[in-house]
Amino acid sequence: MEYFPWWNEKQKQLMKETKSFADEKLPKGEEISWTKAFPKNLLEETAKRGWFGALIPKEFGGIGTGVTGCCIVAEQLSRICSALTGAYSVTMFGGTEQLLKFGTEEQKKRWLPGIAKGMLAAICITEPDVGSDASSIETTARQEADEYVINGKKRFITNAGVAGIYLVYAKISDRSEDKSKYKHLNALIVEKNTAGLSVERINELGGWVGLPNGYLDFNEVRVPVENRIGQDGDGWKVLVEGLNFERTLFAAGMLGPMKEALRYAIGHSQRRIQFERPTIDWEVNQFKIADIIAKLMISRLTVYYAAYLMDLNAEAVLEATLAKLYTPESYERVLTDASQVMGGDGWTKFYPIENFLRDARVNQIGAGTSEVMRMVIFRQGLKTLEEDLKMPARTLDKKLNVPISTPKPAVLTETNEENVLLILAEDYQVNPGLYMSREDIKKRFANINDEQIDMLLISLESKGLAKLYKDKKGTIKLAKATYAGLRKARPLEYYRWFPEWLDKELIF
């Protein structure tokens, strides 16, 4: 289960090394669940092994194993504790990835070697009044000569206080035309100990034990223009283009606890005797374990396939979003089922399952809520699968006289109102409860343009022969014949149809 066939030898070796490290350090992670101490020593050991450089090319001090390598490290570190993988992952998508994609050579040389050696980073988007609607960021960055002056607050910032650099998204314009074009934000790197930057509060969370998360205050924080990632007004572009990586890596950090849950569910139920037999022999527990296996394996596949696509520089919006939606929801079910299989033991802090389970809720909120993921999947899914999802044309079968789909609907050569109405009448026969799209109408004529369609449909509507649906811009999208239009197009006999078994005496 550990390797995928498309991994290269460096990635396979990385999995071997990180897995061995995680196996060795599991006790340290369990200690943190009790002490709530920040895993500083574990992070230092992670850095010494070069794994903070998984994403970073060799010329900047990294090991260059790509997005896949990052996910491998996150998966194994997450077996130890969420604080370890959280601090690591946020560093990767809180500055590292953005520098690699948008940074200048000088910026890469300035910050990437330090990250490769273990310097932590943080991403600063969320604010007291701004969450999923990131384009409404209120923290400002006004330019004065060769500096930006930042004022505002950020909250729910992971690595608050322990990060060496903070990637801050701030507003540079209030002009409506800039916001409509998403040119109103900048992405700025603020280094720790910069005057005016302070930690306002550290949150007491329901999970992520040992991981600092809190509020930051920016009071006249001055940073040089050289700290800007991308061009002026590119902040939104930098933000959204990093989301696929963030979602994929965030999901990868859930795979470790899911595997640990499976190990404990099986091991516990093999050793727990009830009613004179091991509890794993009960079918109800076997079904839960089967579900855990299925959800874990599918989650790993979605995560590493998205990572693979990103390593190929392919667009992976849909795949990354699927990983971020499916994995957290599977995580919650997996940890819940594992706890149930273990009975009362699964609810005690004496097993790590209880600690992992407390992270379940935040997994569906951090790095984009499940609700936002569904919105993205809906929009991107329709876009990506557009050609495959087009509804087939339908016609009446000449032998059966019933509606069937057809790859080649009949085409009319003469474009006029009468023929448009005939097309709408035919559509009533095969799709009686639906409107006909303008694209469907266009396909039924050998030579017709949008202006002609609009003219003919508007004329039919004015005569009460057709109903039209228009979008917010007033563009005609759908059309349907009215009852009057159906009568004008064809006689009633044209529309009649009855199954063979029907008693004809019932027809009147």
C-alpha positions, -999 to +999 in steps of 0.1 A: +000+000+000+030+023+005+041+029-031+023+040-063+037+027-096+043+062-110+067+072-081+103+076-090+131+060-070+138+091-050+102+093-039+101+056-030+133+060-009+118+090+008+087+069+018+110+043+032+130+068+053+100+088+065+081+056+074+111+044+095+113+078+112+076+078+120+077+042+134+106+053+157+090+085+169+054+074+175+060+074+213+072+111+211+039+120+194+019+103+221+038+122+247+028+155+231-008+145+233-004+147+271+021+175+275+007+197+246+043+208+240+053+222+206+074+195+188+105+216+184+129+187+186+110+165+162+109+194+137+147+199+141+152+162+134+129+164+104+149+193+091+183+175+096+171+148+073+164+173+046+127+168+044+118+205+047+135+206+012+112+180-003+096+206-026+127+228-030+151+222-059+187+213-051+200+247-062+182+262-033+192+236-008+164+212-012+161+175-024+136+181-052+111+154-048+081+176-058+046+178-046+046+140-042+076+141-019+059+168+002+028+146+005+049+116+015+066+135+043+033+149+055+016+115+055+043+099+077+048+129+100+010+129+106+013+094+121+034+109+149+012+139+158-008+167+141+014+194+155+044+180+136+027+176+102+008+209+107+039+229+113+056+212+083+027+215+059+018+251+066+054+260+059+052+243+025+020+261+014+026+292+035+055+306+015+076+278+000+053+270-029+045+306-036+082+315-037+089+287-061+061+297-084+062+335-083+094+345-065+123+362-081+157+345-081+168+369-054+138+360-032+144+323-037+180+326-027+170+347+003+144+325+019+143+290+004+177+277+018+165+287+053+132+268+048+151+238+036+170+239+069+138+240+089+127+276+092+089+276+096+065+298+076+029+308+081+001+318+057-020+348+067-054+350+049-081+347+075-092+377+095-118+384+122-144+394+096-130+374+066-130+337+062-140+318+030-146+351+012-109+358+009-113+385-017-128+407+010-095+410+030-095+441+051-059+442+062-042+471+042-008+476+027-002+512+016+029+520-004+053+547+008+083+551-014+101+517-015+081+502+014+046+488+021+030+497+055+007+470+067-022+475+091-048+450+103-053+417+120-051+380+109-066+351+129-065+313+129-029+316+118-010+283+122+026+286+133+018+319+149+049+330+169+071+301+158+073+309+121+103+328+108+084+343+079+047+352+074+031+353+039+005+381+043-022+389+019-032+426+022-055+450+003-038+477-017-069+492-034-105+500-026-114+508-062-143+487-074-127+482-108-096+468-091-116+444-070-138+433-099-106+423-117-090+408-086-061+432-088-067+447-053-044+425-032-007+420-027+012+390-012+040+402+011+065+383+032+069+397+067+098+384+087+095+376+124+105+404+147+096+431+122+086+462+141+048+464+146+041+427+141+030+409+173+011+378+184-022+390+199-036+357+210-030+319+209-062+299+205-071+270+227-083+245+201-103+213+202-076+195+184-041+200+168-025+196+202+008+213+205+004+234+174+003+272+179-026+288+162-037+324+169-042+360+160-015+384+146-017+422+149-001+444+122+005+480+134+023+501+108+044+471+098+069+482+072+083+458+047+104+466+016+089+463-019+114+435-025+093+414-001+063+414-025+056+381-042+047+387-078+038+421-093+017+448-077-019+436-076-010+399-081-019+389-046-052+371-056-034+353-084-007+341-059-034+331-034-057+310-057-029+294-077-015+279-044-049+265-034-045+232-053-012+225-036-025+235-002-056+213-004-036+183-016-009+186+011-035+193+038-053+161+028-021+142+028-017+150+065-048+130+073-036+098+058-013+089+087-039+090+114-063+070+092-037+043+089-031+043+126-068+040+132-069+009+110-039-006+128-055-001+162-090-012+151-076-045+138-051-051+166-075-043+193-104-064+179-080-094+174-072-093+211-105-083+227-126-114+236-164-110+241-190-137+240-161-162+239-147-150+206-125-121+194-146-091+185-130-090+150-150-122+143-182-102+146-195-092+111-204-058+123-168-050+131-156-066+099-178-043+079-164-013+098-129-024+092-137-030+055-150+006+053-119+019+069-097+001+044-117+013+015-117+050+027-080+050+034-070+035+001-093+058-019-081+088+000-045+079-007-053+075-043-070+109-047-042+127-028-013+111-047-030+114-081-035+151-075+001+154-064+012+135-095-007+158-118+009+189-101+043+174-106+035+171-143+025+208-142-010+198-152-041+216-140-054+197-110-082+219-097-108+192-097-085+165-085-070+186-056-105+197-045-118+161-046-089+151-024-097+179+001-134+171+002-132+133+003-103+128+026-115+149+056-150+134+055-135+099+052-111+107+081-140+115+104-158+083+095-126+062+098-117+075+132-153+072+144-155+036+132-121+027+146-132+041+180-164+022+179-146-011+171-124-005+201-154+002+223-147+022+255-109+019+250-113+040+218-126+069+238-098+070+263-067+091+259-046+060+266-048+052+229-039+077+202-072+073+184-090+097+207-064+124+200-066+119+163-104+119+164-104+154+179-088+167+148-117+155+126-138+187+127-110+211+118-100+189+088-133+199+071-128+236+079-090+243+074-076+249+039-112+255+026-144+242+041-162+211+027-190+235+016-165+255-005-150+223-019-184+213-032-189+247-048-156+244-066-163+208-076-197+218-090-183+247-110-150+230-121-167+197-127-192+212-152-163+230-169-139+201-170-165+175-181-184+199-203-182+178-235-189+145-217-219+159-199-238+174-228-273+159-229-278+138-260-303+148-287-335+129-286-360+119-313-389+096-320-380+061-330-396+054-364-405+018-355-415+021-319-427+057-320-411+064-286-384+088-275-348+077-278-314+094-279-297+100-313-262+111-322-274+127-354-308+146-351-325+156-383-313+189-397-336+214-414-322+235-443-348+264-442-346+288-413-380+303-404-405+306-376-425+277-387-396+253-386-384+266-352-419+260-339-419+225-354-385+218-336-400+230-303-431+208-309-409+178-315-389+185-284-422+185-265-427+149-277-394+136-264-388+160-234-423+171-225-413+187-192-381+205-204-372+236-222-349+234-253-315+250-251-305+275-278-275+252-286-300+223-292-319+246-316-288+256-335-279+220-341-312+214-358-306+239-386-280+237-413-272+274-412-284+296-384-267+322-362-274+337-328-291+368-341-315+347-362-324+325-332-331+356-311-352+372-337-373+341-344-378+332-307-387+367-297-412+368-326-427+334-314-429+347-278-447+379-289-473+358-306-478+336-275-464+306-292-432+302-272-419+307-236-384+320-232-359+318-203-332+345-201-302+348-179-294+379-158-278+396-189-310+391-209-295+364-232-321+338-243-309+305-229-339+282-232-372+280-252-404+260-250-436+259-271-467+271-254-499+251-256-510+275-284-477+269-301-481+231-299-516+234-315-503+256-342-473+234-350-491+200-352-526+185-349-534+166-317-530+133-335-493+140-339-488+140-302-510+110-293-493+078-282-506+048-262-489+015-252-500-016-269-515-032-238-539-003-232-575-011-236-586+011-265-620+016-250-603+038-224-592+062-251-616+091-259 
